[in-house]
Amino acid sequence: MIAAGIAVGLGMTGNILAPIVFLLLFNIPSLLVKYYGTFLGYKLGSEYIQKIYASDLMNILTKAASTVGLIMVGGMTISISQQNRMKHFTIT
C-alpha cells in the first residue's frame, strides 16, 4: 500500500518513473522477506512441529482445520446453488 501510494503520487504529477518506483518499492522488500523467511521458517518450523507432535497438539490442530474446511465447503455450496426452497401459502 505504501509503494502504491508513493507511485500514485508521482504518477499524478506526471513523473514517468512512477511505475518503476512502484515495482522497486514493492518487489525488493517482498523478495528479501521471501528469501530470508524461507530459511528462518524452515529452521523455526521444524523445531515447532516437533514440539507440537510431542505435546499431542497436532490432533487438535488437524481437527480444527478439518472443521474450518467443512464450514467453508458448506458456505461455498450454499452460495453457488440458487434454489428457491420457500413455498408461499395464501390464507383464504
PyMOL Python script that loads the backbone (N, CA, C, O; Angstrom):
from pymol import cmd

cmd.read_pdbstr("""\
ATOM      1  N   MET A   1       0.828  -1.193   0.000  1.00  0.00           N
ATOM      2  CA  MET A   1       0.000   0.000   0.000  1.00  0.00           C
ATOM      3  C   MET A   1       0.865   1.247   0.000  1.00  0.00           C
ATOM      4  O   MET A   1       0.538   2.235  -0.658  1.00  0.00           O
ATOM      5  N   ILE A   2       1.954   1.205   0.728  1.00  0.00           N
ATOM      6  CA  ILE A   2       2.822   2.372   0.785  1.00  0.00           C
ATOM      7  C   ILE A   2       3.472   2.599  -0.573  1.00  0.00           C
ATOM      8  O   ILE A   2       3.556   3.734  -1.043  1.00  0.00           O
ATOM      9  N   ALA A   3       3.932   1.521  -1.204  1.00  0.00           N
ATOM     10  CA  ALA A   3       4.567   1.645  -2.519  1.00  0.00           C
ATOM     11  C   ALA A   3       3.573   2.185  -3.541  1.00  0.00           C
ATOM     12  O   ALA A   3       3.932   3.018  -4.372  1.00  0.00           O
ATOM     13  N   ALA A   4       2.333   1.722  -3.488  1.00  0.00           N
ATOM     14  CA  ALA A   4       1.306   2.203  -4.416  1.00  0.00           C
ATOM     15  C   ALA A   4       1.001   3.671  -4.167  1.00  0.00           C
ATOM     16  O   ALA A   4       0.833   4.438  -5.115  1.00  0.00           O
ATOM     17  N   GLY A   5       0.928   4.069  -2.904  1.00  0.00           N
ATOM     18  CA  GLY A   5       0.653   5.469  -2.590  1.00  0.00           C
ATOM     19  C   GLY A   5       1.745   6.391  -3.093  1.00  0.00           C
ATOM     20  O   GLY A   5       1.455   7.459  -3.630  1.00  0.00           O
ATOM     21  N   ILE A   6       2.989   5.997  -2.927  1.00  0.00           N
ATOM     22  CA  ILE A   6       4.103   6.813  -3.418  1.00  0.00           C
ATOM     23  C   ILE A   6       4.076   6.876  -4.941  1.00  0.00           C
ATOM     24  O   ILE A   6       4.252   7.948  -5.520  1.00  0.00           O
ATOM     25  N   ALA A   7       3.857   5.743  -5.589  1.00  0.00           N
ATOM     26  CA  ALA A   7       3.845   5.709  -7.053  1.00  0.00           C
ATOM     27  C   ALA A   7       2.667   6.492  -7.624  1.00  0.00           C
ATOM     28  O   ALA A   7       2.815   7.157  -8.650  1.00  0.00           O
ATOM     29  N   VAL A   8       1.516   6.428  -6.992  1.00  0.00           N
ATOM     30  CA  VAL A   8       0.365   7.191  -7.475  1.00  0.00           C
ATOM     31  C   VAL A   8       0.620   8.682  -7.338  1.00  0.00           C
ATOM     32  O   VAL A   8       0.283   9.467  -8.225  1.00  0.00           O
ATOM     33  N   GLY A   9       1.219   9.065  -6.216  1.00  0.00           N
ATOM     34  CA  GLY A   9       1.563  10.477  -6.050  1.00  0.00           C
ATOM     35  C   GLY A   9       2.516  10.965  -7.123  1.00  0.00           C
ATOM     36  O   GLY A   9       2.352  12.065  -7.651  1.00  0.00           O
ATOM     37  N   LEU A  10       3.513  10.151  -7.449  1.00  0.00           N
ATOM     38  CA  LEU A  10       4.442  10.516  -8.518  1.00  0.00           C
ATOM     39  C   LEU A  10       3.752  10.528  -9.879  1.00  0.00           C
ATOM     40  O   LEU A  10       4.000  11.407 -10.705  1.00  0.00           O
ATOM     41  N   GLY A  11       2.887   9.546 -10.101  1.00  0.00           N
ATOM     42  CA  GLY A  11       2.197   9.459 -11.385  1.00  0.00           C
ATOM     43  C   GLY A  11       1.236  10.608 -11.619  1.00  0.00           C
ATOM     44  O   GLY A  11       1.080  11.066 -12.751  1.00  0.00           O
ATOM     45  N   MET A  12       0.600  11.073 -10.575  1.00  0.00           N
ATOM     46  CA  MET A  12      -0.347  12.190 -10.722  1.00  0.00           C
ATOM     47  C   MET A  12       0.357  13.489 -11.073  1.00  0.00           C
ATOM     48  O   MET A  12      -0.246  14.384 -11.666  1.00  0.00           O
ATOM     49  N   THR A  13       1.627  13.598 -10.710  1.00  0.00           N
ATOM     50  CA  THR A  13       2.384  14.796 -11.083  1.00  0.00           C
ATOM     51  C   THR A  13       3.003  14.661 -12.466  1.00  0.00           C
ATOM     52  O   THR A  13       3.639  15.596 -12.954  1.00  0.00           O
ATOM     53  N   GLY A  14       2.827  13.516 -13.100  1.00  0.00           N
ATOM     54  CA  GLY A  14       3.330  13.315 -14.456  1.00  0.00           C
ATOM     55  C   GLY A  14       4.716  12.717 -14.521  1.00  0.00           C
ATOM     56  O   GLY A  14       5.340  12.723 -15.583  1.00  0.00           O
ATOM     57  N   ASN A  15       5.209  12.206 -13.420  1.00  0.00           N
ATOM     58  CA  ASN A  15       6.546  11.611 -13.405  1.00  0.00           C
ATOM     59  C   ASN A  15       6.507  10.264 -14.107  1.00  0.00           C
ATOM     60  O   ASN A  15       5.716   9.391 -13.749  1.00  0.00           O
ATOM     61  N   ILE A  16       7.347  10.102 -15.089  1.00  0.00           N
ATOM     62  CA  ILE A  16       7.368   8.868 -15.877  1.00  0.00           C
ATOM     63  C   ILE A  16       7.984   7.704 -15.120  1.00  0.00           C
ATOM     64  O   ILE A  16       7.803   6.552 -15.514  1.00  0.00           O
ATOM     65  N   LEU A  17       8.706   7.977 -14.043  1.00  0.00           N
ATOM     66  CA  LEU A  17       9.349   6.926 -13.270  1.00  0.00           C
ATOM     67  C   LEU A  17       8.419   6.277 -12.245  1.00  0.00           C
ATOM     68  O   LEU A  17       8.847   5.381 -11.518  1.00  0.00           O
ATOM     69  N   ALA A  18       7.185   6.699 -12.171  1.00  0.00           N
ATOM     70  CA  ALA A  18       6.255   6.177 -11.169  1.00  0.00           C
ATOM     71  C   ALA A  18       6.097   4.657 -11.231  1.00  0.00           C
ATOM     72  O   ALA A  18       6.155   4.017 -10.181  1.00  0.00           O
ATOM     73  N   PRO A  19       5.901   4.045 -12.398  1.00  0.00           N
ATOM     74  CA  PRO A  19       5.779   2.580 -12.426  1.00  0.00           C
ATOM     75  C   PRO A  19       7.054   1.874 -11.980  1.00  0.00           C
ATOM     76  O   PRO A  19       6.996   0.843 -11.311  1.00  0.00           O
ATOM     77  N   ILE A  20       8.198   2.428 -12.350  1.00  0.00           N
ATOM     78  CA  ILE A  20       9.471   1.811 -11.957  1.00  0.00           C
ATOM     79  C   ILE A  20       9.664   1.922 -10.454  1.00  0.00           C
ATOM     80  O   ILE A  20      10.104   0.970  -9.810  1.00  0.00           O
ATOM     81  N   VAL A  21       9.335   3.088  -9.889  1.00  0.00           N
ATOM     82  CA  VAL A  21       9.441   3.278  -8.444  1.00  0.00           C
ATOM     83  C   VAL A  21       8.531   2.292  -7.725  1.00  0.00           C
ATOM     84  O   VAL A  21       8.926   1.698  -6.722  1.00  0.00           O
ATOM     85  N   PHE A  22       7.307   2.115  -8.234  1.00  0.00           N
ATOM     86  CA  PHE A  22       6.387   1.164  -7.608  1.00  0.00           C
ATOM     87  C   PHE A  22       6.959  -0.245  -7.629  1.00  0.00           C
ATOM     88  O   PHE A  22       6.957  -0.934  -6.609  1.00  0.00           O
ATOM     89  N   LEU A  23       7.449  -0.673  -8.786  1.00  0.00           N
ATOM     90  CA  LEU A  23       7.979  -2.035  -8.893  1.00  0.00           C
ATOM     91  C   LEU A  23       9.175  -2.248  -7.976  1.00  0.00           C
ATOM     92  O   LEU A  23       9.307  -3.311  -7.369  1.00  0.00           O
ATOM     93  N   LEU A  24      10.047  -1.250  -7.867  1.00  0.00           N
ATOM     94  CA  LEU A  24      11.202  -1.384  -6.983  1.00  0.00           C
ATOM     95  C   LEU A  24      10.788  -1.389  -5.520  1.00  0.00           C
ATOM     96  O   LEU A  24      11.253  -2.229  -4.749  1.00  0.00           O
ATOM     97  N   LEU A  25       9.911  -0.456  -5.126  1.00  0.00           N
ATOM     98  CA  LEU A  25       9.497  -0.369  -3.726  1.00  0.00           C
ATOM     99  C   LEU A  25       8.662  -1.572  -3.289  1.00  0.00           C
ATOM    100  O   LEU A  25       8.658  -1.929  -2.111  1.00  0.00           O
ATOM    101  N   PHE A  26       7.967  -2.189  -4.215  1.00  0.00           N
ATOM    102  CA  PHE A  26       7.137  -3.340  -3.862  1.00  0.00           C
ATOM    103  C   PHE A  26       7.920  -4.649  -3.908  1.00  0.00           C
ATOM    104  O   PHE A  26       7.806  -5.472  -2.999  1.00  0.00           O
ATOM    105  N   ASN A  27       8.706  -4.844  -4.950  1.00  0.00           N
ATOM    106  CA  ASN A  27       9.334  -6.145  -5.171  1.00  0.00           C
ATOM    107  C   ASN A  27      10.598  -6.388  -4.366  1.00  0.00           C
ATOM    108  O   ASN A  27      10.839  -7.521  -3.950  1.00  0.00           O
ATOM    109  N   ILE A  28      11.411  -5.372  -4.130  1.00  0.00           N
ATOM    110  CA  ILE A  28      12.664  -5.602  -3.401  1.00  0.00           C
ATOM    111  C   ILE A  28      12.394  -6.084  -1.976  1.00  0.00           C
ATOM    112  O   ILE A  28      12.945  -7.112  -1.582  1.00  0.00           O
ATOM    113  N   PRO A  29      11.563  -5.382  -1.177  1.00  0.00           N
ATOM    114  CA  PRO A  29      11.292  -5.931   0.169  1.00  0.00           C
ATOM    115  C   PRO A  29      10.588  -7.285   0.124  1.00  0.00           C
ATOM    116  O   PRO A  29      10.845  -8.151   0.960  1.00  0.00           O
ATOM    117  N   SER A  30       9.706  -7.461  -0.845  1.00  0.00           N
ATOM    118  CA  SER A  30       8.984  -8.729  -0.956  1.00  0.00           C
ATOM    119  C   SER A  30       9.947  -9.886  -1.217  1.00  0.00           C
ATOM    120  O   SER A  30       9.837 -10.937  -0.586  1.00  0.00           O
ATOM    121  N   LEU A  31      10.875  -9.703  -2.130  1.00  0.00           N
ATOM    122  CA  LEU A  31      11.834 -10.771  -2.432  1.00  0.00           C
ATOM    123  C   LEU A  31      12.760 -11.046  -1.255  1.00  0.00           C
ATOM    124  O   LEU A  31      13.089 -12.202  -0.987  1.00  0.00           O
ATOM    125  N   LEU A  32      13.185 -10.000  -0.546  1.00  0.00           N
ATOM    126  CA  LEU A  32      14.050 -10.193   0.616  1.00  0.00           C
ATOM    127  C   LEU A  32      13.339 -10.969   1.720  1.00  0.00           C
ATOM    128  O   LEU A  32      13.919 -11.865   2.332  1.00  0.00           O
ATOM    129  N   VAL A  33      12.072 -10.617   1.971  1.00  0.00           N
ATOM    130  CA  VAL A  33      11.309 -11.318   3.008  1.00  0.00           C
ATOM    131  C   VAL A  33      11.087 -12.771   2.610  1.00  0.00           C
ATOM    132  O   VAL A  33      11.184 -13.665   3.451  1.00  0.00           O
ATOM    133  N   LYS A  34      10.795 -13.011   1.356  1.00  0.00           N
ATOM    134  CA  LYS A  34      10.598 -14.387   0.901  1.00  0.00           C
ATOM    135  C   LYS A  34      11.880 -15.212   1.028  1.00  0.00           C
ATOM    136  O   LYS A  34      11.844 -16.361   1.470  1.00  0.00           O
ATOM    137  N   TYR A  35      12.996 -14.625   0.643  1.00  0.00           N
ATOM    138  CA  TYR A  35      14.265 -15.354   0.663  1.00  0.00           C
ATOM    139  C   TYR A  35      14.686 -15.686   2.089  1.00  0.00           C
ATOM    140  O   TYR A  35      14.916 -16.850   2.420  1.00  0.00           O
ATOM    141  N   TYR A  36      14.785 -14.669   2.925  1.00  0.00           N
ATOM    142  CA  TYR A  36      15.234 -14.914   4.299  1.00  0.00           C
ATOM    143  C   TYR A  36      14.159 -15.592   5.143  1.00  0.00           C
ATOM    144  O   TYR A  36      14.483 -16.331   6.073  1.00  0.00           O
ATOM    145  N   GLY A  37      12.893 -15.354   4.836  1.00  0.00           N
ATOM    146  CA  GLY A  37      11.808 -16.001   5.561  1.00  0.00           C
ATOM    147  C   GLY A  37      11.752 -17.490   5.318  1.00  0.00           C
ATOM    148  O   GLY A  37      11.314 -18.248   6.183  1.00  0.00           O
ATOM    149  N   THR A  38      12.195 -17.918   4.140  1.00  0.00           N
ATOM    150  CA  THR A  38      12.227 -19.346   3.842  1.00  0.00           C
ATOM    151  C   THR A  38      13.167 -20.074   4.790  1.00  0.00           C
ATOM    152  O   THR A  38      12.809 -21.105   5.360  1.00  0.00           O
ATOM    153  N   PHE A  39      14.371 -19.537   4.959  1.00  0.00           N
ATOM    154  CA  PHE A  39      15.344 -20.188   5.838  1.00  0.00           C
ATOM    155  C   PHE A  39      14.941 -20.096   7.300  1.00  0.00           C
ATOM    156  O   PHE A  39      15.074 -21.065   8.048  1.00  0.00           O
ATOM    157  N   LEU A  40      14.446 -18.927   7.710  1.00  0.00           N
ATOM    158  CA  LEU A  40      14.020 -18.762   9.094  1.00  0.00           C
ATOM    159  C   LEU A  40      12.821 -19.654   9.399  1.00  0.00           C
ATOM    160  O   LEU A  40      12.759 -20.264  10.466  1.00  0.00           O
ATOM    161  N   GLY A  41      11.876 -19.732   8.476  1.00  0.00           N
ATOM    162  CA  GLY A  41      10.714 -20.588   8.669  1.00  0.00           C
ATOM    163  C   GLY A  41      11.066 -22.055   8.725  1.00  0.00           C
ATOM    164  O   GLY A  41      10.470 -22.808   9.496  1.00  0.00           O
ATOM    165  N   TYR A  42      12.028 -22.475   7.917  1.00  0.00           N
ATOM    166  CA  TYR A  42      12.444 -23.877   7.954  1.00  0.00           C
ATOM    167  C   TYR A  42      13.106 -24.203   9.284  1.00  0.00           C
ATOM    168  O   TYR A  42      12.835 -25.242   9.885  1.00  0.00           O
ATOM    169  N   LYS A  43      13.976 -23.305   9.740  1.00  0.00           N
ATOM    170  CA  LYS A  43      14.697 -23.551  10.994  1.00  0.00           C
ATOM    171  C   LYS A  43      13.738 -23.579  12.180  1.00  0.00           C
ATOM    172  O   LYS A  43      13.756 -24.511  12.984  1.00  0.00           O
ATOM    173  N   LEU A  44      12.907 -22.556  12.277  1.00  0.00           N
ATOM    174  CA  LEU A  44      11.983 -22.491  13.410  1.00  0.00           C
ATOM    175  C   LEU A  44      10.813 -23.452  13.256  1.00  0.00           C
ATOM    176  O   LEU A  44      10.297 -23.978  14.242  1.00  0.00           O
ATOM    177  N   GLY A  45      10.399 -23.676  12.020  1.00  0.00           N
ATOM    178  CA  GLY A  45       9.233 -24.523  11.775  1.00  0.00           C
ATOM    179  C   GLY A  45       9.465 -25.973  12.125  1.00  0.00           C
ATOM    180  O   GLY A  45       8.584 -26.620  12.692  1.00  0.00           O
ATOM    181  N   SER A  46      10.620 -26.493  11.804  1.00  0.00           N
ATOM    182  CA  SER A  46      10.872 -27.903  12.097  1.00  0.00           C
ATOM    183  C   SER A  46      10.947 -28.143  13.606  1.00  0.00           C
ATOM    184  O   SER A  46      10.480 -29.173  14.092  1.00  0.00           O
ATOM    185  N   GLU A  47      11.527 -27.206  14.346  1.00  0.00           N
ATOM    186  CA  GLU A  47      11.548 -27.329  15.810  1.00  0.00           C
ATOM    187  C   GLU A  47      10.138 -27.225  16.388  1.00  0.00           C
ATOM    188  O   GLU A  47       9.780 -27.957  17.311  1.00  0.00           O
ATOM    189  N   TYR A  48       9.351 -26.314  15.837  1.00  0.00           N
ATOM    190  CA  TYR A  48       7.992 -26.108  16.333  1.00  0.00           C
ATOM    191  C   TYR A  48       7.118 -27.327  16.063  1.00  0.00           C
ATOM    192  O   TYR A  48       6.328 -27.725  16.919  1.00  0.00           O
ATOM    193  N   ILE A  49       7.253 -27.923  14.880  1.00  0.00           N
ATOM    194  CA  ILE A  49       6.451 -29.109  14.551  1.00  0.00           C
ATOM    195  C   ILE A  49       6.804 -30.266  15.477  1.00  0.00           C
ATOM    196  O   ILE A  49       5.921 -31.017  15.893  1.00  0.00           O
ATOM    197  N   GLN A  50       8.073 -30.415  15.802  1.00  0.00           N
ATOM    198  CA  GLN A  50       8.473 -31.470  16.735  1.00  0.00           C
ATOM    199  C   GLN A  50       7.858 -31.249  18.111  1.00  0.00           C
ATOM    200  O   GLN A  50       7.444 -32.207  18.764  1.00  0.00           O
ATOM    201  N   LYS A  51       7.794 -29.996  18.557  1.00  0.00           N
ATOM    202  CA  LYS A  51       7.174 -29.689  19.851  1.00  0.00           C
ATOM    203  C   LYS A  51       5.669 -29.961  19.814  1.00  0.00           C
ATOM    204  O   LYS A  51       5.102 -30.439  20.796  1.00  0.00           O
ATOM    205  N   ILE A  52       5.034 -29.663  18.707  1.00  0.00           N
ATOM    206  CA  ILE A  52       3.591 -29.901  18.580  1.00  0.00           C
ATOM    207  C   ILE A  52       3.291 -31.395  18.633  1.00  0.00           C
ATOM    208  O   ILE A  52       2.365 -31.820  19.324  1.00  0.00           O
ATOM    209  N   TYR A  53       4.068 -32.188  17.910  1.00  0.00           N
ATOM    210  CA  TYR A  53       3.859 -33.637  17.945  1.00  0.00           C
ATOM    211  C   TYR A  53       4.112 -34.200  19.336  1.00  0.00           C
ATOM    212  O   TYR A  53       3.412 -35.115  19.769  1.00  0.00           O
ATOM    213  N   ALA A  54       5.100 -33.669  20.038  1.00  0.00           N
ATOM    214  CA  ALA A  54       5.414 -34.161  21.387  1.00  0.00           C
ATOM    215  C   ALA A  54       4.289 -33.844  22.377  1.00  0.00           C
ATOM    216  O   ALA A  54       4.037 -34.624  23.295  1.00  0.00           O
ATOM    217  N   SER A  55       3.618 -32.718  22.199  1.00  0.00           N
ATOM    218  CA  SER A  55       2.562 -32.336  23.142  1.00  0.00           C
ATOM    219  C   SER A  55       1.178 -32.802  22.685  1.00  0.00           C
ATOM    220  O   SER A  55       0.188 -32.466  23.335  1.00  0.00           O
ATOM    221  N   ASP A  56       1.074 -33.562  21.595  1.00  0.00           N
ATOM    222  CA  ASP A  56      -0.189 -34.087  21.065  1.00  0.00           C
ATOM    223  C   ASP A  56      -1.155 -32.979  20.665  1.00  0.00           C
ATOM    224  O   ASP A  56      -2.371 -33.171  20.671  1.00  0.00           O
ATOM    225  N   LEU A  57      -0.607 -31.824  20.321  1.00  0.00           N
ATOM    226  CA  LEU A  57      -1.440 -30.712  19.863  1.00  0.00           C
ATOM    227  C   LEU A  57      -1.805 -30.855  18.391  1.00  0.00           C
ATOM    228  O   LEU A  57      -2.732 -30.201  17.914  1.00  0.00           O
ATOM    229  N   MET A  58      -1.082 -31.703  17.671  1.00  0.00           N
ATOM    230  CA  MET A  58      -1.321 -31.870  16.239  1.00  0.00           C
ATOM    231  C   MET A  58      -2.715 -32.429  15.964  1.00  0.00           C
ATOM    232  O   MET A  58      -3.339 -32.042  14.976  1.00  0.00           O
ATOM    233  N   ASN A  59      -3.214 -33.321  16.804  1.00  0.00           N
ATOM    234  CA  ASN A  59      -4.565 -33.852  16.609  1.00  0.00           C
ATOM    235  C   ASN A  59      -5.612 -32.761  16.739  1.00  0.00           C
ATOM    236  O   ASN A  59      -6.588 -32.740  15.989  1.00  0.00           O
ATOM    237  N   ILE A  60      -5.414 -31.853  17.688  1.00  0.00           N
ATOM    238  CA  ILE A  60      -6.361 -30.754  17.872  1.00  0.00           C
ATOM    239  C   ILE A  60      -6.317 -29.814  16.672  1.00  0.00           C
ATOM    240  O   ILE A  60      -7.360 -29.385  16.180  1.00  0.00           O
ATOM    241  N   LEU A  61      -5.110 -29.491  16.200  1.00  0.00           N
ATOM    242  CA  LEU A  61      -4.985 -28.608  15.047  1.00  0.00           C
ATOM    243  C   LEU A  61      -5.573 -29.240  13.785  1.00  0.00           C
ATOM    244  O   LEU A  61      -6.201 -28.553  12.980  1.00  0.00           O
ATOM    245  N   THR A  62      -5.372 -30.531  13.617  1.00  0.00           N
ATOM    246  CA  THR A  62      -5.925 -31.228  12.458  1.00  0.00           C
ATOM    247  C   THR A  62      -7.445 -31.222  12.489  1.00  0.00           C
ATOM    248  O   THR A  62      -8.087 -31.000  11.463  1.00  0.00           O
ATOM    249  N   LYS A  63      -8.017 -31.462  13.646  1.00  0.00           N
ATOM    250  CA  LYS A  63      -9.478 -31.457  13.773  1.00  0.00           C
ATOM    251  C   LYS A  63     -10.034 -30.063  13.539  1.00  0.00           C
ATOM    252  O   LYS A  63     -11.075 -29.920  12.898  1.00  0.00           O
ATOM    253  N   ALA A  64      -9.367 -29.033  14.043  1.00  0.00           N
ATOM    254  CA  ALA A  64      -9.815 -27.662  13.840  1.00  0.00           C
ATOM    255  C   ALA A  64      -9.746 -27.274  12.365  1.00  0.00           C
ATOM    256  O   ALA A  64     -10.664 -26.635  11.849  1.00  0.00           O
ATOM    257  N   ALA A  65      -8.668 -27.655  11.685  1.00  0.00           N
ATOM    258  CA  ALA A  65      -8.542 -27.351  10.261  1.00  0.00           C
ATOM    259  C   ALA A  65      -9.594 -28.092   9.450  1.00  0.00           C
ATOM    260  O   ALA A  65     -10.117 -27.552   8.475  1.00  0.00           O
ATOM    261  N   SER A  66      -9.908 -29.311   9.837  1.00  0.00           N
ATOM    262  CA  SER A  66     -10.947 -30.076   9.159  1.00  0.00           C
ATOM    263  C   SER A  66     -12.312 -29.421   9.325  1.00  0.00           C
ATOM    264  O   SER A  66     -13.094 -29.343   8.378  1.00  0.00           O
ATOM    265  N   THR A  67     -12.590 -28.951  10.537  1.00  0.00           N
ATOM    266  CA  THR A  67     -13.871 -28.288  10.796  1.00  0.00           C
ATOM    267  C   THR A  67     -13.998 -27.002   9.993  1.00  0.00           C
ATOM    268  O   THR A  67     -15.045 -26.737   9.403  1.00  0.00           O
ATOM    269  N   VAL A  68     -12.945 -26.206   9.968  1.00  0.00           N
ATOM    270  CA  VAL A  68     -12.976 -24.958   9.195  1.00  0.00           C
ATOM    271  C   VAL A  68     -13.148 -25.269   7.713  1.00  0.00           C
ATOM    272  O   VAL A  68     -13.893 -24.573   7.024  1.00  0.00           O
ATOM    273  N   GLY A  69     -12.476 -26.295   7.212  1.00  0.00           N
ATOM    274  CA  GLY A  69     -12.621 -26.678   5.813  1.00  0.00           C
ATOM    275  C   GLY A  69     -14.037 -27.097   5.467  1.00  0.00           C
ATOM    276  O   GLY A  69     -14.556 -26.729   4.413  1.00  0.00           O
ATOM    277  N   LEU A  70     -14.668 -27.867   6.349  1.00  0.00           N
ATOM    278  CA  LEU A  70     -16.051 -28.284   6.101  1.00  0.00           C
ATOM    279  C   LEU A  70     -17.013 -27.104   6.140  1.00  0.00           C
ATOM    280  O   LEU A  70     -17.964 -27.052   5.361  1.00  0.00           O
ATOM    281  N   ILE A  71     -16.773 -26.164   7.035  1.00  0.00           N
ATOM    282  CA  ILE A  71     -17.613 -24.959   7.085  1.00  0.00           C
ATOM    283  C   ILE A  71     -17.478 -24.161   5.789  1.00  0.00           C
ATOM    284  O   ILE A  71     -18.468 -23.656   5.261  1.00  0.00           O
ATOM    285  N   MET A  72     -16.249 -24.047   5.279  1.00  0.00           N
ATOM    286  CA  MET A  72     -16.027 -23.306   4.036  1.00  0.00           C
ATOM    287  C   MET A  72     -16.700 -23.988   2.849  1.00  0.00           C
ATOM    288  O   MET A  72     -17.296 -23.318   2.007  1.00  0.00           O
ATOM    289  N   VAL A  73     -16.609 -25.310   2.778  1.00  0.00           N
ATOM    290  CA  VAL A  73     -17.256 -26.040   1.682  1.00  0.00           C
ATOM    291  C   VAL A  73     -18.769 -25.888   1.774  1.00  0.00           C
ATOM    292  O   VAL A  73     -19.438 -25.720   0.754  1.00  0.00           O
ATOM    293  N   GLY A  74     -19.310 -25.946   2.978  1.00  0.00           N
ATOM    294  CA  GLY A  74     -20.754 -25.759   3.146  1.00  0.00           C
ATOM    295  C   GLY A  74     -21.196 -24.367   2.749  1.00  0.00           C
ATOM    296  O   GLY A  74     -22.225 -24.206   2.093  1.00  0.00           O
ATOM    297  N   GLY A  75     -20.433 -23.362   3.137  1.00  0.00           N
ATOM    298  CA  GLY A  75     -20.770 -21.990   2.750  1.00  0.00           C
ATOM    299  C   GLY A  75     -20.647 -21.775   1.262  1.00  0.00           C
ATOM    300  O   GLY A  75     -21.455 -21.060   0.669  1.00  0.00           O
ATOM    301  N   MET A  76     -19.645 -22.382   0.646  1.00  0.00           N
ATOM    302  CA  MET A  76     -19.461 -22.245  -0.785  1.00  0.00           C
ATOM    303  C   MET A  76     -20.597 -22.943  -1.540  1.00  0.00           C
ATOM    304  O   MET A  76     -21.065 -22.448  -2.565  1.00  0.00           O
ATOM    305  N   THR A  77     -21.026 -24.076  -1.034  1.00  0.00           N
ATOM    306  CA  THR A  77     -22.099 -24.815  -1.690  1.00  0.00           C
ATOM    307  C   THR A  77     -23.397 -24.024  -1.676  1.00  0.00           C
ATOM    308  O   THR A  77     -24.102 -23.951  -2.683  1.00  0.00           O
ATOM    309  N   ILE A  78     -23.704 -23.437  -0.538  1.00  0.00           N
ATOM    310  CA  ILE A  78     -24.962 -22.692  -0.457  1.00  0.00           C
ATOM    311  C   ILE A  78     -24.906 -21.405  -1.258  1.00  0.00           C
ATOM    312  O   ILE A  78     -25.935 -20.940  -1.750  1.00  0.00           O
ATOM    313  N   SER A  79     -23.716 -20.818  -1.399  1.00  0.00           N
ATOM    314  CA  SER A  79     -23.629 -19.579  -2.174  1.00  0.00           C
ATOM    315  C   SER A  79     -23.656 -19.855  -3.674  1.00  0.00           C
ATOM    316  O   SER A  79     -24.065 -18.992  -4.451  1.00  0.00           O
ATOM    317  N   ILE A  80     -23.227 -21.047  -4.091  1.00  0.00           N
ATOM    318  CA  ILE A  80     -23.235 -21.366  -5.519  1.00  0.00           C
ATOM    319  C   ILE A  80     -24.622 -21.802  -5.966  1.00  0.00           C
ATOM    320  O   ILE A  80     -25.076 -21.404  -7.039  1.00  0.00           O
ATOM    321  N   SER A  81     -25.300 -22.610  -5.167  1.00  0.00           N
ATOM    322  CA  SER A  81     -26.606 -23.116  -5.588  1.00  0.00           C
ATOM    323  C   SER A  81     -27.666 -22.049  -5.350  1.00  0.00           C
ATOM    324  O   SER A  81     -27.727 -21.434  -4.285  1.00  0.00           O
ATOM    325  N   GLN A  82     -28.491 -21.846  -6.355  1.00  0.00           N
ATOM    326  CA  GLN A  82     -29.550 -20.847  -6.290  1.00  0.00           C
ATOM    327  C   GLN A  82     -30.901 -21.551  -6.409  1.00  0.00           C
ATOM    328  O   GLN A  82     -31.532 -21.539  -7.465  1.00  0.00           O
ATOM    329  N   GLN A  83     -31.320 -22.149  -5.332  1.00  0.00           N
ATOM    330  CA  GLN A  83     -32.587 -22.845  -5.346  1.00  0.00           C
ATOM    331  C   GLN A  83     -33.567 -22.092  -4.464  1.00  0.00           C
ATOM    332  O   GLN A  83     -33.232 -21.630  -3.374  1.00  0.00           O
ATOM    333  N   ASN A  84     -34.772 -21.985  -4.963  1.00  0.00           N
ATOM    334  CA  ASN A  84     -35.826 -21.330  -4.193  1.00  0.00           C
ATOM    335  C   ASN A  84     -36.575 -22.416  -3.436  1.00  0.00           C
ATOM    336  O   ASN A  84     -37.332 -23.172  -4.043  1.00  0.00           O
ATOM    337  N   ARG A  85     -36.388 -22.508  -2.166  1.00  0.00           N
ATOM    338  CA  ARG A  85     -36.998 -23.558  -1.361  1.00  0.00           C
ATOM    339  C   ARG A  85     -38.187 -23.067  -0.556  1.00  0.00           C
ATOM    340  O   ARG A  85     -38.838 -23.848   0.139  1.00  0.00           O
ATOM    341  N   MET A  86     -38.466 -21.805  -0.644  1.00  0.00           N
ATOM    342  CA  MET A  86     -39.595 -21.264   0.120  1.00  0.00           C
ATOM    343  C   MET A  86     -40.887 -21.456  -0.669  1.00  0.00           C
ATOM    344  O   MET A  86     -40.952 -21.160  -1.862  1.00  0.00           O
ATOM    345  N   LYS A  87     -41.884 -21.942   0.001  1.00  0.00           N
ATOM    346  CA  LYS A  87     -43.200 -22.066  -0.614  1.00  0.00           C
ATOM    347  C   LYS A  87     -44.085 -20.989  -0.037  1.00  0.00           C
ATOM    348  O   LYS A  87     -44.035 -20.707   1.160  1.00  0.00           O
ATOM    349  N   HIS A  88     -44.865 -20.408  -0.855  1.00  0.00           N
ATOM    350  CA  HIS A  88     -45.747 -19.325  -0.421  1.00  0.00           C
ATOM    351  C   HIS A  88     -47.173 -19.863  -0.322  1.00  0.00           C
ATOM    352  O   HIS A  88     -47.691 -20.469  -1.261  1.00  0.00           O
ATOM    353  N   PHE A  89     -47.781 -19.634   0.807  1.00  0.00           N
ATOM    354  CA  PHE A  89     -49.145 -20.053   1.030  1.00  0.00           C
ATOM    355  C   PHE A  89     -50.026 -18.810   1.205  1.00  0.00           C
ATOM    356  O   PHE A  89     -49.610 -17.808   1.787  1.00  0.00           O
ATOM    357  N   THR A  90     -51.199 -18.900   0.707  1.00  0.00           N
ATOM    358  CA  THR A  90     -52.155 -17.805   0.917  1.00  0.00           C
ATOM    359  C   THR A  90     -53.279 -18.313   1.788  1.00  0.00           C
ATOM    360  O   THR A  90     -53.792 -19.416   1.595  1.00  0.00           O
ATOM    361  N   ILE A  91     -53.651 -17.494   2.744  1.00  0.00           N
ATOM    362  CA  ILE A  91     -54.732 -17.862   3.652  1.00  0.00           C
ATOM    363  C   ILE A  91     -56.003 -17.206   3.154  1.00  0.00           C
ATOM    364  O   ILE A  91     -56.068 -15.990   2.978  1.00  0.00           O
ATOM    365  N   THR A  92     -57.033 -18.049   2.926  1.00  0.00           N
ATOM    366  CA  THR A  92     -58.303 -17.512   2.437  1.00  0.00           C
ATOM    367  C   THR A  92     -59.385 -17.666   3.462  1.00  0.00           C
ATOM    368  O   THR A  92     -60.525 -17.268   3.221  1.00  0.00           O
TER     369      THR A  92
END
""", "prot")
cmd.dss("prot")
cmd.show_as("cartoon", "prot")
cmd.util.cbc("prot")
cmd.orient("prot")
